[in-house]
Amino acid sequence: MEYDSKEAIIQNLRDAGCSEDSIECCMACLNRGKKAGLLKQLENHRRCLLNKVHEEENAEMKMRVQVGGSTFTVALENNAAAEALAEISF
């Protein structure tokens, strides 16, 4: 893919999960030769992606348990035993 083509750059930004507004902002910076503005926009997008990853990594693993006629939601500690339990399919 030729990276000197605007279409290729736009497609790469889409593939990276950038919104259309973010893509427009990146392309405007690129067209005006504002490398610092482009890099700032990409840095912000990267930070948002990493925040999402970290949130998912830190999310509690929850399980619904039914005992008799009662149903409980329990939070499992993040360890090997909880991972093994989560992999069991009933």
N, CA, C and O atoms as a GROMACS GRO file, in nm:
protein
  360
    1MET      N    1   0.085  -0.118   0.000
    1MET     CA    2   0.000   0.000   0.000
    1MET      C    3   0.089   0.124   0.000
    1MET      O    4   0.184   0.132   0.078
    2GLU      N    5   0.059   0.218  -0.085
    2GLU     CA    6   0.134   0.342  -0.094
    2GLU      C    7   0.089   0.437   0.017
    2GLU      O    8  -0.028   0.474   0.024
    3TYR      N    9   0.182   0.477   0.104
    3TYR     CA   10   0.146   0.566   0.213
    3TYR      C   11   0.148   0.712   0.173
    3TYR      O   12   0.115   0.799   0.253
    4ASP      N   13   0.185   0.740   0.048
    4ASP     CA   14   0.179   0.877   0.003
    4ASP      C   15   0.042   0.909  -0.056
    4ASP      O   16   0.017   1.022  -0.097
    5SER      N   17  -0.046   0.810  -0.059
    5SER     CA   18  -0.182   0.834  -0.109
    5SER      C   19  -0.273   0.868   0.008
    5SER      O   20  -0.271   0.802   0.112
    6LYS      N   21  -0.353   0.971  -0.009
    6LYS     CA   22  -0.445   1.013   0.097
    6LYS      C   23  -0.544   0.902   0.133
    6LYS      O   24  -0.580   0.885   0.249
    7GLU      N   25  -0.586   0.827   0.032
    7GLU     CA   26  -0.681   0.718   0.057
    7GLU      C   27  -0.620   0.612   0.147
    7GLU      O   28  -0.687   0.558   0.235
    8ALA      N   29  -0.492   0.581   0.127
    8ALA     CA   30  -0.424   0.482   0.209
    8ALA      C   31  -0.411   0.530   0.353
    8ALA      O   32  -0.430   0.453   0.447
    9ILE      N   33  -0.380   0.657   0.370
    9ILE     CA   34  -0.367   0.714   0.504
    9ILE      C   35  -0.502   0.710   0.575
    9ILE      O   36  -0.510   0.670   0.691
   10ILE      N   37  -0.607   0.750   0.505
   10ILE     CA   38  -0.742   0.748   0.563
   10ILE      C   39  -0.781   0.606   0.601
   10ILE      O   40  -0.837   0.585   0.708
   11GLN      N   41  -0.752   0.510   0.515
   11GLN     CA   42  -0.786   0.371   0.546
   11GLN      C   43  -0.709   0.322   0.668
   11GLN      O   44  -0.764   0.250   0.751
   12ASN      N   45  -0.583   0.359   0.680
   12ASN     CA   46  -0.504   0.320   0.797
   12ASN      C   47  -0.560   0.381   0.925
   12ASN      O   48  -0.564   0.315   1.029
   13LEU      N   49  -0.604   0.505   0.918
   13LEU     CA   50  -0.665   0.569   1.035
   13LEU      C   51  -0.795   0.499   1.072
   13LEU      O   52  -0.823   0.478   1.190
   14ARG      N   53  -0.875   0.462   0.972
   14ARG     CA   54  -0.999   0.386   0.999
   14ARG      C   55  -0.966   0.251   1.062
   14ARG      O   56  -1.029   0.210   1.160
   15ASP      N   57  -0.867   0.183   1.006
   15ASP     CA   58  -0.827   0.052   1.059
   15ASP      C   59  -0.778   0.062   1.203
   15ASP      O   60  -0.791  -0.032   1.281
   16ALA      N   61  -0.723   0.178   1.238
   16ALA     CA   62  -0.675   0.199   1.375
   16ALA      C   63  -0.788   0.238   1.469
   16ALA      O   64  -0.765   0.257   1.588
   17GLY      N   65  -0.911   0.250   1.415
   17GLY     CA   66  -1.026   0.280   1.499
   17GLY      C   67  -1.054   0.427   1.518
   17GLY      O   68  -1.132   0.464   1.606
   18CYS      N   69  -0.994   0.512   1.438
   18CYS     CA   70  -1.019   0.657   1.450
   18CYS      C   71  -1.159   0.690   1.401
   18CYS      O   72  -1.209   0.631   1.305
   19SER      N   73  -1.222   0.785   1.469
   19SER     CA   74  -1.354   0.832   1.427
   19SER      C   75  -1.337   0.917   1.301
   19SER      O   76  -1.227   0.960   1.268
   20GLU      N   77  -1.448   0.941   1.232
   20GLU     CA   78  -1.443   1.024   1.111
   20GLU      C   79  -1.398   1.166   1.146
   20GLU      O   80  -1.323   1.228   1.069
   21ASP      N   81  -1.442   1.218   1.261
   21ASP     CA   82  -1.398   1.352   1.304
   21ASP      C   83  -1.247   1.355   1.326
   21ASP      O   84  -1.179   1.449   1.286
   22SER      N   85  -1.196   1.250   1.390
   22SER     CA   86  -1.052   1.241   1.416
   22SER      C   87  -0.974   1.230   1.284
   22SER      O   88  -0.868   1.291   1.269
   23ILE      N   89  -1.027   1.153   1.191
   23ILE     CA   90  -0.962   1.138   1.060
   23ILE      C   91  -0.958   1.272   0.988
   23ILE      O   92  -0.855   1.309   0.931
   24GLU      N   93  -1.068   1.346   0.992
   24GLU     CA   94  -1.072   1.478   0.928
   24GLU      C   95  -0.969   1.571   0.990
   24GLU      O   96  -0.901   1.646   0.920
   25CYS      N   97  -0.958   1.566   1.123
   25CYS     CA   98  -0.861   1.651   1.193
   25CYS      C   99  -0.718   1.612   1.154
   25CYS      O  100  -0.635   1.699   1.129
   26CYS      N  101  -0.690   1.482   1.150
   26CYS     CA  102  -0.557   1.434   1.111
   26CYS      C  103  -0.523   1.477   0.968
   26CYS      O  104  -0.413   1.524   0.941
   27MET      N  105  -0.619   1.461   0.879
   27MET     CA  106  -0.594   1.496   0.739
   27MET      C  107  -0.576   1.647   0.723
   27MET      O  108  -0.494   1.691   0.642
   28ALA      N  109  -0.651   1.726   0.800
   28ALA     CA  110  -0.634   1.871   0.794
   28ALA      C  111  -0.494   1.910   0.840
   28ALA      O  112  -0.429   1.995   0.779
   29CYS      N  113  -0.447   1.847   0.948
   29CYS     CA  114  -0.311   1.874   0.996
   29CYS      C  115  -0.209   1.834   0.891
   29CYS      O  116  -0.113   1.908   0.865
   30LEU      N  117  -0.229   1.718   0.832
   30LEU     CA  118  -0.137   1.669   0.729
   30LEU      C  119  -0.133   1.763   0.610
   30LEU      O  120  -0.026   1.796   0.560
   31ASN      N  121  -0.250   1.807   0.563
   31ASN     CA  122  -0.260   1.897   0.447
   31ASN      C  123  -0.196   2.032   0.472
   31ASN      O  124  -0.144   2.096   0.381
   32ARG      N  125  -0.200   2.075   0.599
   32ARG     CA  126  -0.142   2.206   0.634
   32ARG      C  127   0.004   2.195   0.676
   32ARG      O  128   0.068   2.296   0.707
   33GLY      N  129   0.057   2.072   0.677
   33GLY     CA  130   0.195   2.052   0.717
   33GLY      C  131   0.217   2.067   0.866
   33GLY      O  132   0.329   2.093   0.911
   34LYS      N  133   0.112   2.050   0.944
   34LYS     CA  134   0.121   2.064   1.089
   34LYS      C  135   0.148   1.928   1.154
   34LYS      O  136   0.058   1.864   1.209
   35LYS      N  137   0.273   1.888   1.145
   35LYS     CA  138   0.312   1.757   1.197
   35LYS      C  139   0.285   1.744   1.347
   35LYS      O  140   0.240   1.639   1.393
   36ALA      N  141   0.310   1.849   1.423
   36ALA     CA  142   0.288   1.845   1.568
   36ALA      C  143   0.140   1.822   1.600
   36ALA      O  144   0.108   1.746   1.692
   37GLY      N  145   0.052   1.886   1.525
   37GLY     CA  146  -0.092   1.868   1.547
   37GLY      C  147  -0.136   1.727   1.513
   37GLY      O  148  -0.218   1.668   1.583
   38LEU      N  149  -0.081   1.672   1.405
   38LEU     CA  150  -0.112   1.535   1.364
   38LEU      C  151  -0.064   1.437   1.471
   38LEU      O  152  -0.138   1.347   1.510
   39LEU      N  153   0.058   1.455   1.517
   39LEU     CA  154   0.112   1.365   1.619
   39LEU      C  155   0.033   1.375   1.750
   39LEU      O  156   0.015   1.274   1.818
   40LYS      N  157  -0.012   1.493   1.786
   40LYS     CA  158  -0.093   1.510   1.907
   40LYS      C  159  -0.225   1.435   1.894
   40LYS      O  160  -0.268   1.368   1.987
   41GLN      N  161  -0.289   1.445   1.779
   41GLN     CA  162  -0.416   1.376   1.754
   41GLN      C  163  -0.396   1.225   1.764
   41GLN      O  164  -0.476   1.156   1.826
   42LEU      N  165  -0.288   1.174   1.703
   42LEU     CA  166  -0.261   1.030   1.707
   42LEU      C  167  -0.224   0.985   1.848
   42LEU      O  168  -0.261   0.875   1.890
   43GLU      N  169  -0.153   1.069   1.921
   43GLU     CA  170  -0.118   1.038   2.060
   43GLU      C  171  -0.244   1.027   2.146
   43GLU      O  172  -0.255   0.937   2.229
   44ASN      N  173  -0.338   1.119   2.127
   44ASN     CA  174  -0.464   1.114   2.203
   44ASN      C  175  -0.541   0.986   2.172
   44ASN      O  176  -0.598   0.923   2.261
   45HIS      N  177  -0.543   0.947   2.044
   45HIS     CA  178  -0.614   0.825   2.005
   45HIS      C  179  -0.547   0.704   2.068
   45HIS      O  180  -0.615   0.614   2.119
   46ARG      N  181  -0.416   0.700   2.065
   46ARG     CA  182  -0.342   0.589   2.126
   46ARG      C  183  -0.370   0.580   2.275
   46ARG      O  184  -0.390   0.471   2.328
   47ARG      N  185  -0.373   0.694   2.344
   47ARG     CA  186  -0.400   0.697   2.488
   47ARG      C  187  -0.540   0.642   2.517
   47ARG      O  188  -0.558   0.567   2.613
   48CYS      N  189  -0.638   0.679   2.436
   48CYS     CA  190  -0.774   0.628   2.454
   48CYS      C  191  -0.780   0.476   2.436
   48CYS      O  192  -0.846   0.406   2.512
   49LEU      N  193  -0.710   0.425   2.335
   49LEU     CA  194  -0.706   0.281   2.311
   49LEU      C  195  -0.642   0.208   2.429
   49LEU      O  196  -0.693   0.105   2.474
   50LEU      N  197  -0.532   0.262   2.479
   50LEU     CA  198  -0.465   0.198   2.592
   50LEU      C  199  -0.551   0.203   2.718
   50LEU      O  200  -0.552   0.107   2.795
   51ASN      N  201  -0.623   0.313   2.738
   51ASN     CA  202  -0.713   0.322   2.854
   51ASN      C  203  -0.820   0.214   2.847
   51ASN      O  204  -0.853   0.153   2.949
   52LYS      N  205  -0.874   0.190   2.728
   52LYS     CA  206  -0.975   0.085   2.712
   52LYS      C  207  -0.917  -0.052   2.744
   52LYS      O  208  -0.980  -0.133   2.812
   53VAL      N  209  -0.797  -0.077   2.696
   53VAL     CA  210  -0.732  -0.206   2.723
   53VAL      C  211  -0.712  -0.224   2.873
   53VAL      O  212  -0.740  -0.330   2.927
   54HIS      N  213  -0.663  -0.120   2.940
   54HIS     CA  214  -0.638  -0.130   3.083
   54HIS      C  215  -0.768  -0.147   3.161
   54HIS      O  216  -0.772  -0.221   3.260
   55GLU      N  217  -0.874  -0.080   3.120
   55GLU     CA  218  -1.004  -0.098   3.186
   55GLU      C  219  -1.052  -0.241   3.174
   55GLU      O  220  -1.102  -0.299   3.270
   56GLU      N  221  -1.036  -0.299   3.056
   56GLU     CA  222  -1.078  -0.438   3.035
   56GLU      C  223  -0.992  -0.533   3.115
   56GLU      O  224  -1.042  -0.633   3.168
   57GLU      N  225  -0.864  -0.505   3.125
   57GLU     CA  226  -0.775  -0.591   3.204
   57GLU      C  227  -0.810  -0.587   3.352
   57GLU      O  228  -0.797  -0.687   3.422
   58ASN      N  229  -0.853  -0.471   3.400
   58ASN     CA  230  -0.882  -0.454   3.542
   58ASN      C  231  -1.027  -0.482   3.578
   58ASN      O  232  -1.063  -0.477   3.696
   59ALA      N  233  -1.109  -0.512   3.480
   59ALA     CA  234  -1.251  -0.538   3.508
   59ALA      C  235  -1.263  -0.665   3.592
   59ALA      O  236  -1.190  -0.762   3.573
   60GLU      N  237  -1.355  -0.661   3.685
   60GLU     CA  238  -1.379  -0.778   3.768
   60GLU      C  239  -1.444  -0.889   3.686
   60GLU      O  240  -1.527  -0.863   3.599
   61MET      N  241  -1.404  -1.009   3.716
   61MET     CA  242  -1.467  -1.124   3.654
   61MET      C  243  -1.587  -1.158   3.743
   61MET      O  244  -1.571  -1.185   3.862
   62LYS      N  245  -1.706  -1.156   3.686
   62LYS     CA  246  -1.826  -1.181   3.764
   62LYS      C  247  -1.896  -1.306   3.715
   62LYS      O  248  -1.889  -1.341   3.597
   63MET      N  249  -1.962  -1.374   3.807
   63MET     CA  250  -2.032  -1.496   3.774
   63MET      C  251  -2.164  -1.499   3.850
   63MET      O  252  -2.171  -1.460   3.967
   64ARG      N  253  -2.268  -1.545   3.782
   64ARG     CA  254  -2.397  -1.563   3.849
   64ARG      C  255  -2.404  -1.707   3.899
   64ARG      O  256  -2.378  -1.801   3.824
   65VAL      N  257  -2.438  -1.721   4.025
   65VAL     CA  258  -2.444  -1.852   4.089
   65VAL      C  259  -2.584  -1.872   4.144
   65VAL      O  260  -2.639  -1.784   4.210
   66GLN      N  261  -2.642  -1.988   4.115
   66GLN     CA  262  -2.775  -2.019   4.168
   66GLN      C  263  -2.762  -2.129   4.272
   66GLN      O  264  -2.706  -2.236   4.245
   67VAL      N  265  -2.812  -2.101   4.392
   67VAL     CA  266  -2.812  -2.198   4.501
   67VAL      C  267  -2.957  -2.213   4.546
   67VAL      O  268  -3.016  -2.119   4.600
   68GLY      N  269  -3.013  -2.332   4.523
   68GLY     CA  270  -3.154  -2.351   4.553
   68GLY      C  271  -3.235  -2.256   4.468
   68GLY      O  272  -3.222  -2.254   4.346
   69GLY      N  273  -3.319  -2.176   4.532
   69GLY     CA  274  -3.403  -2.080   4.461
   69GLY      C  275  -3.342  -1.940   4.454
   69GLY      O  276  -3.405  -1.849   4.401
   70SER      N  277  -3.223  -1.923   4.506
   70SER     CA  278  -3.161  -1.790   4.510
   70SER      C  279  -3.048  -1.779   4.408
   70SER      O  280  -2.973  -1.874   4.385
   71THR      N  281  -3.039  -1.661   4.346
   71THR     CA  282  -2.932  -1.634   4.251
   71THR      C  283  -2.845  -1.522   4.305
   71THR      O  284  -2.895  -1.420   4.352
   72PHE      N  285  -2.715  -1.542   4.299
   72PHE     CA  286  -2.618  -1.446   4.350
   72PHE      C  287  -2.522  -1.408   4.238
   72PHE      O  288  -2.494  -1.489   4.149
   73THR      N  289  -2.472  -1.286   4.244
   73THR     CA  290  -2.364  -1.244   4.155
   73THR      C  291  -2.240  -1.232   4.241
   73THR      O  292  -2.240  -1.161   4.341
   74VAL      N  293  -2.134  -1.301   4.201
   74VAL     CA  294  -2.010  -1.298   4.278
   74VAL      C  295  -1.898  -1.243   4.191
   74VAL      O  296  -1.895  -1.266   4.070
   75ALA      N  297  -1.807  -1.171   4.254
   75ALA     CA  298  -1.688  -1.121   4.185
   75ALA      C  299  -1.574  -1.217   4.217
   75ALA      O  300  -1.547  -1.246   4.333
   76LEU      N  301  -1.507  -1.264   4.113
   76LEU     CA  302  -1.397  -1.357   4.132
   76LEU      C  303  -1.265  -1.282   4.134
   76LEU      O  304  -1.245  -1.186   4.060
   77GLU      N  305  -1.176  -1.326   4.219
   77GLU     CA  306  -1.043  -1.269   4.225
   77GLU      C  307  -0.970  -1.305   4.095
   77GLU      O  308  -0.990  -1.413   4.040
   78ASN      N  309  -0.887  -1.216   4.048
   78ASN     CA  310  -0.815  -1.240   3.924
   78ASN      C  311  -0.694  -1.328   3.953
   78ASN      O  312  -0.586  -1.278   3.988
   79ASN      N  313  -0.712  -1.459   3.938
   79ASN     CA  314  -0.602  -1.553   3.957
   79ASN      C  315  -0.624  -1.676   3.869
   79ASN      O  316  -0.724  -1.683   3.796
   80ALA      N  317  -0.533  -1.770   3.876
   80ALA     CA  318  -0.540  -1.888   3.789
   80ALA      C  319  -0.666  -1.970   3.814
   80ALA      O  320  -0.724  -2.023   3.719
   81ALA      N  321  -0.709  -1.981   3.939
   81ALA     CA  322  -0.828  -2.059   3.971
   81ALA      C  323  -0.952  -1.996   3.907
   81ALA      O  324  -1.037  -2.067   3.853
   82ALA      N  325  -0.963  -1.865   3.913
   82ALA     CA  326  -1.077  -1.797   3.853
   82ALA      C  327  -1.075  -1.812   3.701
   82ALA      O  328  -1.179  -1.831   3.639
   83GLU      N  329  -0.957  -1.804   3.641
   83GLU     CA  330  -0.944  -1.822   3.496
   83GLU      C  331  -0.989  -1.963   3.456
   83GLU      O  332  -1.061  -1.979   3.357
   84ALA      N  333  -0.947  -2.064   3.534
   84ALA     CA  334  -0.984  -2.202   3.503
   84ALA      C  335  -1.135  -2.220   3.516
   84ALA      O  336  -1.197  -2.287   3.434
   85LEU      N  337  -1.194  -2.160   3.618
   85LEU     CA  338  -1.339  -2.170   3.640
   85LEU      C  339  -1.415  -2.104   3.525
   85LEU      O  340  -1.518  -2.154   3.480
   86ALA      N  341  -1.364  -1.990   3.478
   86ALA     CA  342  -1.429  -1.918   3.370
   86ALA      C  343  -1.426  -1.997   3.240
   86ALA      O  344  -1.515  -1.982   3.156
   87GLU      N  345  -1.324  -2.080   3.222
   87GLU     CA  346  -1.311  -2.158   3.098
   87GLU      C  347  -1.401  -2.282   3.096
   87GLU      O  348  -1.424  -2.340   2.990
   88ILE      N  349  -1.452  -2.322   3.212
   88ILE     CA  350  -1.539  -2.440   3.216
   88ILE      C  351  -1.670  -2.408   3.148
   88ILE      O  352  -1.734  -2.308   3.179
   89SER      N  353  -1.709  -2.492   3.054
   89SER     CA  354  -1.839  -2.472   2.988
   89SER      C  355  -1.936  -2.575   3.041
   89SER      O  356  -1.904  -2.694   3.051
   90PHE      N  357  -2.052  -2.529   3.075
   90PHE     CA  358  -2.153  -2.619   3.132
   90PHE      C  359  -2.246  -2.666   3.024
   90PHE      O  360  -2.338  -2.743   3.051
   0.00000   0.00000   0.00000
